[in-house]
Amino acid sequence: MESSPQQDVAAMPGAAMLKSRDLFGYAKSVKIEHDGKIYELRLTRLNKLILTA
């Protein structure tokens, strides 16, 4: 029996799980600052995620 991605993440020590709906709300993109650099996480028309610098 294979594990689901949610189980895989839950089993990883130090891993946080966020629902994309909580992260995006009604927006189509969010800006994320990491190590002084700004990244954009976008939701596509096909409901896929794209992270760009």
PQR file with spaces between the fields and no chain letter, atoms N, CA, C, O and H, PARSE charges and radii, in Angstrom:
ATOM       1  N    MET     1       0.841   -1.183    0.000 -0.4000 1.5000
ATOM       2  CA   MET     1       0.000    0.000    0.000 -0.0000 2.0000
ATOM       3  C    MET     1       0.885    1.244    0.000  0.5500 1.7000
ATOM       4  O    MET     1       1.771    1.368    0.846 -0.5500 1.4000
ATOM       5  N    GLU     2       0.658    2.166   -0.936 -0.4000 1.5000
ATOM       6  CA   GLU     2       1.450    3.386   -1.032 -0.0000 2.0000
ATOM       7  C    GLU     2       0.921    4.437   -0.068  0.5500 1.7000
ATOM       8  O    GLU     2      -0.270    4.477    0.243 -0.5500 1.4000
ATOM       9  H    GLU     2      -0.062    2.066   -1.622  0.4000 1.0000
ATOM      10  N    SER     3       1.833    5.291    0.400 -0.4000 1.5000
ATOM      11  CA   SER     3       1.413    6.389    1.267 -0.0000 2.0000
ATOM      12  C    SER     3       1.015    7.581    0.406  0.5500 1.7000
ATOM      13  O    SER     3       1.472    7.724   -0.728 -0.5500 1.4000
ATOM      14  H    SER     3       2.800    5.259    0.148  0.4000 1.0000
ATOM      15  N    SER     4       0.156    8.434    0.962 -0.4000 1.5000
ATOM      16  CA   SER     4      -0.259    9.632    0.234 -0.0000 2.0000
ATOM      17  C    SER     4       0.767   10.730    0.456  0.5500 1.7000
ATOM      18  O    SER     4       1.552   10.659    1.402 -0.5500 1.4000
ATOM      19  H    SER     4      -0.215    8.317    1.884  0.4000 1.0000
ATOM      20  N    PRO     5       0.774   11.763   -0.417 -0.5600 1.5000
ATOM      21  CA   PRO     5       1.706   12.873   -0.212  0.2800 2.0000
ATOM      22  C    PRO     5       1.524   13.540    1.149  0.5500 1.7000
ATOM      23  O    PRO     5       2.498   13.978    1.760 -0.5500 1.4000
ATOM      24  N    GLN     6       0.266   13.620    1.633 -0.4000 1.5000
ATOM      25  CA   GLN     6       0.020   14.214    2.937 -0.0000 2.0000
ATOM      26  C    GLN     6       0.688   13.405    4.038  0.5500 1.7000
ATOM      27  O    GLN     6       1.255   13.981    4.967 -0.5500 1.4000
ATOM      28  H    GLN     6      -0.526   13.264    1.137  0.4000 1.0000
ATOM      29  N    GLN     7       0.633   12.094    3.951 -0.4000 1.5000
ATOM      30  CA   GLN     7       1.279   11.247    4.945 -0.0000 2.0000
ATOM      31  C    GLN     7       2.796   11.407    4.862  0.5500 1.7000
ATOM      32  O    GLN     7       3.469   11.441    5.892 -0.5500 1.4000
ATOM      33  H    GLN     7       0.173   11.626    3.197  0.4000 1.0000
ATOM      34  N    ASP     8       3.337   11.506    3.656 -0.4000 1.5000
ATOM      35  CA   ASP     8       4.776   11.683    3.486 -0.0000 2.0000
ATOM      36  C    ASP     8       5.246   12.969    4.156  0.5500 1.7000
ATOM      37  O    ASP     8       6.260   12.969    4.855 -0.5500 1.4000
ATOM      38  H    ASP     8       2.790   11.479    2.819  0.4000 1.0000
ATOM      39  N    VAL     9       4.516   14.070    3.947 -0.4000 1.5000
ATOM      40  CA   VAL     9       4.882   15.352    4.540 -0.0000 2.0000
ATOM      41  C    VAL     9       4.722   15.294    6.051  0.5500 1.7000
ATOM      42  O    VAL     9       5.576   15.791    6.786 -0.5500 1.4000
ATOM      43  H    VAL     9       3.693   14.071    3.379  0.4000 1.0000
ATOM      44  N    ALA    10       3.642   14.696    6.517 -0.4000 1.5000
ATOM      45  CA   ALA    10       3.393   14.613    7.953 -0.0000 2.0000
ATOM      46  C    ALA    10       4.476   13.810    8.659  0.5500 1.7000
ATOM      47  O    ALA    10       4.756   14.053    9.833 -0.5500 1.4000
ATOM      48  H    ALA    10       2.948   14.293    5.921  0.4000 1.0000
ATOM      49  N    ALA    11       5.082   12.868    7.970 -0.4000 1.5000
ATOM      50  CA   ALA    11       6.107   12.021    8.573 -0.0000 2.0000
ATOM      51  C    ALA    11       7.477   12.691    8.587  0.5500 1.7000
ATOM      52  O    ALA    11       8.395   12.184    9.232 -0.5500 1.4000
ATOM      53  H    ALA    11       4.855   12.670    7.016  0.4000 1.0000
ATOM      54  N    MET    12       7.636   13.812    7.897 -0.4000 1.5000
ATOM      55  CA   MET    12       8.934   14.483    7.815 -0.0000 2.0000
ATOM      56  C    MET    12       9.110   15.405    9.018  0.5500 1.7000
ATOM      57  O    MET    12       8.313   16.323    9.211 -0.5500 1.4000
ATOM      58  H    MET    12       6.890   14.224    7.373  0.4000 1.0000
ATOM      59  N    PRO    13      10.136   15.175    9.827 -0.5600 1.5000
ATOM      60  CA   PRO    13      10.361   16.063   10.975  0.2800 2.0000
ATOM      61  C    PRO    13      10.662   17.489   10.510  0.5500 1.7000
ATOM      62  O    PRO    13      11.442   17.694    9.580 -0.5500 1.4000
ATOM      63  N    GLY    14      10.048   18.453   11.152 -0.4000 1.5000
ATOM      64  CA   GLY    14      10.305   19.850   10.821 -0.0000 2.0000
ATOM      65  C    GLY    14       9.552   20.353    9.606  0.5500 1.7000
ATOM      66  O    GLY    14       9.710   21.517    9.236 -0.5500 1.4000
ATOM      67  H    GLY    14       9.414   18.287   11.908  0.4000 1.0000
ATOM      68  N    ALA    15       8.742   19.526    8.972 -0.4000 1.5000
ATOM      69  CA   ALA    15       7.988   19.948    7.788 -0.0000 2.0000
ATOM      70  C    ALA    15       6.661   20.571    8.220  0.5500 1.7000
ATOM      71  O    ALA    15       5.979   20.052    9.104 -0.5500 1.4000
ATOM      72  H    ALA    15       8.613   18.581    9.272  0.4000 1.0000
ATOM      73  N    ALA    16       6.308   21.677    7.592 -0.4000 1.5000
ATOM      74  CA   ALA    16       5.020   22.318    7.838 -0.0000 2.0000
ATOM      75  C    ALA    16       4.120   22.035    6.649  0.5500 1.7000
ATOM      76  O    ALA    16       4.584   21.972    5.511 -0.5500 1.4000
ATOM      77  H    ALA    16       6.862   22.098    6.874  0.4000 1.0000
ATOM      78  N    MET    17       2.839   21.867    6.913 -0.4000 1.5000
ATOM      79  CA   MET    17       1.899   21.642    5.815 -0.0000 2.0000
ATOM      80  C    MET    17       0.894   22.782    5.806  0.5500 1.7000
ATOM      81  O    MET    17       0.238   23.060    6.810 -0.5500 1.4000
ATOM      82  H    MET    17       2.461   21.919    7.837  0.4000 1.0000
ATOM      83  N    LEU    18       0.785   23.439    4.655 -0.4000 1.5000
ATOM      84  CA   LEU    18      -0.160   24.524    4.467 -0.0000 2.0000
ATOM      85  C    LEU    18      -1.097   24.166    3.340  0.5500 1.7000
ATOM      86  O    LEU    18      -0.697   23.533    2.363 -0.5500 1.4000
ATOM      87  H    LEU    18       1.318   23.213    3.840  0.4000 1.0000
ATOM      88  N    LYS    19      -2.338   24.569    3.475 -0.4000 1.5000
ATOM      89  CA   LYS    19      -3.276   24.402    2.369 -0.0000 2.0000
ATOM      90  C    LYS    19      -3.110   25.605    1.448  0.5500 1.7000
ATOM      91  O    LYS    19      -3.031   26.741    1.916 -0.5500 1.4000
ATOM      92  H    LYS    19      -2.663   25.083    4.269  0.4000 1.0000
ATOM      93  N    SER    20      -3.058   25.364    0.152 -0.4000 1.5000
ATOM      94  CA   SER    20      -2.859   26.464   -0.794 -0.0000 2.0000
ATOM      95  C    SER    20      -3.970   27.495   -0.672  0.5500 1.7000
ATOM      96  O    SER    20      -3.724   28.684   -0.873 -0.5500 1.4000
ATOM      97  H    SER    20      -3.122   24.441   -0.228  0.4000 1.0000
ATOM      98  N    ARG    21      -5.164   27.078   -0.353 -0.4000 1.5000
ATOM      99  CA   ARG    21      -6.282   28.018   -0.181 -0.0000 2.0000
ATOM     100  C    ARG    21      -5.985   29.001    0.952  0.5500 1.7000
ATOM     101  O    ARG    21      -6.314   30.183    0.856 -0.5500 1.4000
ATOM     102  H    ARG    21      -5.364   26.112   -0.189  0.4000 1.0000
ATOM     103  N    ASP    22      -5.356   28.504    2.031 -0.4000 1.5000
ATOM     104  CA   ASP    22      -4.994   29.375    3.145 -0.0000 2.0000
ATOM     105  C    ASP    22      -3.896   30.352    2.734  0.5500 1.7000
ATOM     106  O    ASP    22      -3.876   31.495    3.192 -0.5500 1.4000
ATOM     107  H    ASP    22      -5.089   27.544    2.108  0.4000 1.0000
ATOM     108  N    LEU    23      -3.000   29.913    1.890 -0.4000 1.5000
ATOM     109  CA   LEU    23      -1.884   30.739    1.448 -0.0000 2.0000
ATOM     110  C    LEU    23      -2.329   31.784    0.428  0.5500 1.7000
ATOM     111  O    LEU    23      -1.911   32.939    0.508 -0.5500 1.4000
ATOM     112  H    LEU    23      -3.016   28.985    1.519  0.4000 1.0000
ATOM     113  N    PHE    24      -3.164   31.397   -0.522 -0.4000 1.5000
ATOM     114  CA   PHE    24      -3.573   32.285   -1.609 -0.0000 2.0000
ATOM     115  C    PHE    24      -4.831   33.082   -1.303  0.5500 1.7000
ATOM     116  O    PHE    24      -4.961   34.216   -1.765 -0.5500 1.4000
ATOM     117  H    PHE    24      -3.504   30.459   -0.587  0.4000 1.0000
ATOM     118  N    GLY    25      -5.748   32.528   -0.547 -0.4000 1.5000
ATOM     119  CA   GLY    25      -7.043   33.182   -0.372 -0.0000 2.0000
ATOM     120  C    GLY    25      -7.712   33.262   -1.736  0.5500 1.7000
ATOM     121  O    GLY    25      -7.901   32.243   -2.400 -0.5500 1.4000
ATOM     122  H    GLY    25      -5.643   31.607   -0.172  0.4000 1.0000
ATOM     123  N    TYR    26      -8.071   34.480   -2.156 -0.4000 1.5000
ATOM     124  CA   TYR    26      -8.687   34.668   -3.480 -0.0000 2.0000
ATOM     125  C    TYR    26      -7.687   35.174   -4.515  0.5500 1.7000
ATOM     126  O    TYR    26      -8.054   35.427   -5.663 -0.5500 1.4000
ATOM     127  H    TYR    26      -7.917   35.308   -1.617  0.4000 1.0000
ATOM     128  N    ALA    27      -6.438   35.321   -4.116 -0.4000 1.5000
ATOM     129  CA   ALA    27      -5.399   35.822   -5.025 -0.0000 2.0000
ATOM     130  C    ALA    27      -4.908   34.710   -5.948  0.5500 1.7000
ATOM     131  O    ALA    27      -5.103   33.527   -5.671 -0.5500 1.4000
ATOM     132  H    ALA    27      -6.141   35.116   -3.184  0.4000 1.0000
ATOM     133  N    LYS    28      -4.276   35.102   -7.035 -0.4000 1.5000
ATOM     134  CA   LYS    28      -3.688   34.143   -7.976 -0.0000 2.0000
ATOM     135  C    LYS    28      -2.185   34.023   -7.782  0.5500 1.7000
ATOM     136  O    LYS    28      -1.552   33.147   -8.371 -0.5500 1.4000
ATOM     137  H    LYS    28      -4.118   36.064   -7.259  0.4000 1.0000
ATOM     138  N    SER    29      -1.599   34.910   -6.947 -0.4000 1.5000
ATOM     139  CA   SER    29      -0.174   34.822   -6.667 -0.0000 2.0000
ATOM     140  C    SER    29       0.127   35.390   -5.286  0.5500 1.7000
ATOM     141  O    SER    29      -0.625   36.211   -4.761 -0.5500 1.4000
ATOM     142  H    SER    29      -2.114   35.621   -6.468  0.4000 1.0000
ATOM     143  N    VAL    30       1.220   34.948   -4.718 -0.4000 1.5000
ATOM     144  CA   VAL    30       1.705   35.471   -3.441 -0.0000 2.0000
ATOM     145  C    VAL    30       3.197   35.739   -3.573  0.5500 1.7000
ATOM     146  O    VAL    30       3.899   35.038   -4.302 -0.5500 1.4000
ATOM     147  H    VAL    30       1.830   34.281   -5.146  0.4000 1.0000
ATOM     148  N    LYS    31       3.674   36.745   -2.873 -0.4000 1.5000
ATOM     149  CA   LYS    31       5.102   37.062   -2.845 -0.0000 2.0000
ATOM     150  C    LYS    31       5.681   36.459   -1.568  0.5500 1.7000
ATOM     151  O    LYS    31       5.084   36.548   -0.495 -0.5500 1.4000
ATOM     152  H    LYS    31       3.104   37.314   -2.280  0.4000 1.0000
ATOM     153  N    ILE    32       6.853   35.845   -1.704 -0.4000 1.5000
ATOM     154  CA   ILE    32       7.529   35.205   -0.580 -0.0000 2.0000
ATOM     155  C    ILE    32       8.946   35.765   -0.510  0.5500 1.7000
ATOM     156  O    ILE    32       9.694   35.703   -1.485 -0.5500 1.4000
ATOM     157  H    ILE    32       7.338   35.773   -2.576  0.4000 1.0000
ATOM     158  N    GLU    33       9.313   36.315    0.655 -0.4000 1.5000
ATOM     159  CA   GLU    33      10.673   36.813    0.843 -0.0000 2.0000
ATOM     160  C    GLU    33      11.481   35.719    1.516  0.5500 1.7000
ATOM     161  O    GLU    33      11.093   35.190    2.557 -0.5500 1.4000
ATOM     162  H    GLU    33       8.705   36.365    1.448  0.4000 1.0000
ATOM     163  N    HIS    34      12.615   35.388    0.903 -0.4000 1.5000
ATOM     164  CA   HIS    34      13.510   34.360    1.450 -0.0000 2.0000
ATOM     165  C    HIS    34      14.946   34.820    1.273  0.5500 1.7000
ATOM     166  O    HIS    34      15.404   35.053    0.155 -0.5500 1.4000
ATOM     167  H    HIS    34      12.930   35.818    0.057  0.4000 1.0000
ATOM     168  N    ASP    35      15.643   34.946    2.378 -0.4000 1.5000
ATOM     169  CA   ASP    35      17.071   35.296    2.351 -0.0000 2.0000
ATOM     170  C    ASP    35      17.327   36.579    1.559  0.5500 1.7000
ATOM     171  O    ASP    35      18.300   36.684    0.812 -0.5500 1.4000
ATOM     172  H    ASP    35      15.271   34.756    3.287  0.4000 1.0000
ATOM     173  N    GLY    36      16.420   37.561    1.743 -0.4000 1.5000
ATOM     174  CA   GLY    36      16.584   38.849    1.090 -0.0000 2.0000
ATOM     175  C    GLY    36      16.135   38.910   -0.355  0.5500 1.7000
ATOM     176  O    GLY    36      16.260   39.955   -0.992 -0.5500 1.4000
ATOM     177  H    GLY    36      15.629   37.476    2.349  0.4000 1.0000
ATOM     178  N    LYS    37      15.618   37.821   -0.884 -0.4000 1.5000
ATOM     179  CA   LYS    37      15.170   37.762   -2.270 -0.0000 2.0000
ATOM     180  C    LYS    37      13.658   37.553   -2.293  0.5500 1.7000
ATOM     181  O    LYS    37      13.112   36.849   -1.443 -0.5500 1.4000
ATOM     182  H    LYS    37      15.516   36.971   -0.367  0.4000 1.0000
ATOM     183  N    ILE    38      12.983   38.165   -3.264 -0.4000 1.5000
ATOM     184  CA   ILE    38      11.530   38.037   -3.401 -0.0000 2.0000
ATOM     185  C    ILE    38      11.205   36.992   -4.463  0.5500 1.7000
ATOM     186  O    ILE    38      11.719   37.044   -5.580 -0.5500 1.4000
ATOM     187  H    ILE    38      13.426   38.737   -3.954  0.4000 1.0000
ATOM     188  N    TYR    39      10.353   36.052   -4.101 -0.4000 1.5000
ATOM     189  CA   TYR    39       9.878   35.018   -5.026 -0.0000 2.0000
ATOM     190  C    TYR    39       8.380   35.193   -5.209  0.5500 1.7000
ATOM     191  O    TYR    39       7.695   35.730   -4.338 -0.5500 1.4000
ATOM     192  H    TYR    39       9.936   36.010   -3.193  0.4000 1.0000
ATOM     193  N    GLU    40       7.879   34.738   -6.344 -0.4000 1.5000
ATOM     194  CA   GLU    40       6.444   34.767   -6.598 -0.0000 2.0000
ATOM     195  C    GLU    40       5.950   33.341   -6.803  0.5500 1.7000
ATOM     196  O    GLU    40       6.478   32.602   -7.635 -0.5500 1.4000
ATOM     197  H    GLU    40       8.435   34.302   -7.051  0.4000 1.0000
ATOM     198  N    LEU    41       4.945   32.969   -6.046 -0.4000 1.5000
ATOM     199  CA   LEU    41       4.293   31.677   -6.200 -0.0000 2.0000
ATOM     200  C    LEU    41       2.951   31.933   -6.868  0.5500 1.7000
ATOM     201  O    LEU    41       2.083   32.608   -6.314 -0.5500 1.4000
ATOM     202  H    LEU    41       4.517   33.570   -5.371  0.4000 1.0000
ATOM     203  N    ARG    42       2.792   31.378   -8.083 -0.4000 1.5000
ATOM     204  CA   ARG    42       1.582   31.632   -8.871 -0.0000 2.0000
ATOM     205  C    ARG    42       0.759   30.371   -9.039  0.5500 1.7000
ATOM     206  O    ARG    42       1.286   29.259   -9.080 -0.5500 1.4000
ATOM     207  H    ARG    42       3.496   30.830   -8.534  0.4000 1.0000
ATOM     208  N    LEU    43      -0.535   30.569   -9.132 -0.4000 1.5000
ATOM     209  CA   LEU    43      -1.488   29.505   -9.422 -0.0000 2.0000
ATOM     210  C    LEU    43      -1.897   29.640  -10.877  0.5500 1.7000
ATOM     211  O    LEU    43      -2.389   30.693  -11.282 -0.5500 1.4000
ATOM     212  H    LEU    43      -0.963   31.473   -9.099  0.4000 1.0000
ATOM     213  N    THR    44      -1.703   28.591  -11.674 -0.4000 1.5000
ATOM     214  CA   THR    44      -1.993   28.655  -13.106 -0.0000 2.0000
ATOM     215  C    THR    44      -3.464   28.353  -13.398  0.5500 1.7000
ATOM     216  O    THR    44      -4.217   27.946  -12.513 -0.5500 1.4000
ATOM     217  H    THR    44      -1.303   27.736  -11.345  0.4000 1.0000
ATOM     218  N    ARG    45      -3.853   28.561  -14.646 -0.4000 1.5000
ATOM     219  CA   ARG    45      -5.221   28.224  -15.075 -0.0000 2.0000
ATOM     220  C    ARG    45      -5.504   26.741  -14.938  0.5500 1.7000
ATOM     221  O    ARG    45      -6.656   26.338  -14.778 -0.5500 1.4000
ATOM     222  H    ARG    45      -3.241   28.892  -15.364  0.4000 1.0000
ATOM     223  N    LEU    46      -4.449   25.918  -15.000 -0.4000 1.5000
ATOM     224  CA   LEU    46      -4.615   24.471  -14.864 -0.0000 2.0000
ATOM     225  C    LEU    46      -4.463   24.001  -13.419  0.5500 1.7000
ATOM     226  O    LEU    46      -4.325   22.808  -13.147 -0.5500 1.4000
ATOM     227  H    LEU    46      -3.513   26.246  -15.130  0.4000 1.0000
ATOM     228  N    ASN    47      -4.492   24.981  -12.486 -0.4000 1.5000
ATOM     229  CA   ASN    47      -4.426   24.705  -11.053 -0.0000 2.0000
ATOM     230  C    ASN    47      -3.086   24.104  -10.627  0.5500 1.7000
ATOM     231  O    ASN    47      -3.026   23.287   -9.707 -0.5500 1.4000
ATOM     232  H    ASN    47      -4.604   25.950  -12.706  0.4000 1.0000
ATOM     233  N    LYS    48      -2.031   24.510  -11.295 -0.4000 1.5000
ATOM     234  CA   LYS    48      -0.662   24.093  -10.952 -0.0000 2.0000
ATOM     235  C    LYS    48       0.032   25.257  -10.270  0.5500 1.7000
ATOM     236  O    LYS    48      -0.399   26.403  -10.398 -0.5500 1.4000
ATOM     237  H    LYS    48      -2.080   25.174  -12.042  0.4000 1.0000
ATOM     238  N    LEU    49       1.119   24.966   -9.537 -0.4000 1.5000
ATOM     239  CA   LEU    49       1.878   26.007   -8.864 -0.0000 2.0000
ATOM     240  C    LEU    49       3.205   26.239   -9.588  0.5500 1.7000
ATOM     241  O    LEU    49       3.876   25.296  -10.007 -0.5500 1.4000
ATOM     242  H    LEU    49       1.469   24.036   -9.433  0.4000 1.0000
ATOM     243  N    ILE    50       3.570   27.525   -9.725 -0.4000 1.5000
ATOM     244  CA   ILE    50       4.849   27.890  -10.327 -0.0000 2.0000
ATOM     245  C    ILE    50       5.538   28.866   -9.383  0.5500 1.7000
ATOM     246  O    ILE    50       4.945   29.870   -8.988 -0.5500 1.4000
ATOM     247  H    ILE    50       3.025   28.292   -9.385  0.4000 1.0000
ATOM     248  N    LEU    51       6.790   28.578   -9.018 -0.4000 1.5000
ATOM     249  CA   LEU    51       7.589   29.450   -8.180 -0.0000 2.0000
ATOM     250  C    LEU    51       8.690   30.076   -9.028  0.5500 1.7000
ATOM     251  O    LEU    51       9.475   29.366   -9.657 -0.5500 1.4000
ATOM     252  H    LEU    51       7.272   27.762   -9.339  0.4000 1.0000
ATOM     253  N    THR    52       8.747   31.425   -9.045 -0.4000 1.5000
ATOM     254  CA   THR    52       9.769   32.120   -9.816 -0.0000 2.0000
ATOM     255  C    THR    52      10.481   33.143   -8.939  0.5500 1.7000
ATOM     256  O    THR    52       9.927   33.641   -7.960 -0.5500 1.4000
ATOM     257  H    THR    52       8.109   32.002   -8.534  0.4000 1.0000
ATOM     258  N    ALA    53      11.713   33.442   -9.313 -0.4000 1.5000
ATOM     259  CA   ALA    53      12.504   34.446   -8.576 -0.0000 2.0000
ATOM     260  C    ALA    53      12.404   35.769   -9.272  0.5500 1.7000
ATOM     261  O    ALA    53      12.993   36.751   -8.820 -0.5500 1.4000
ATOM     262  H    ALA    53      12.163   33.037  -10.109  0.4000 1.0000
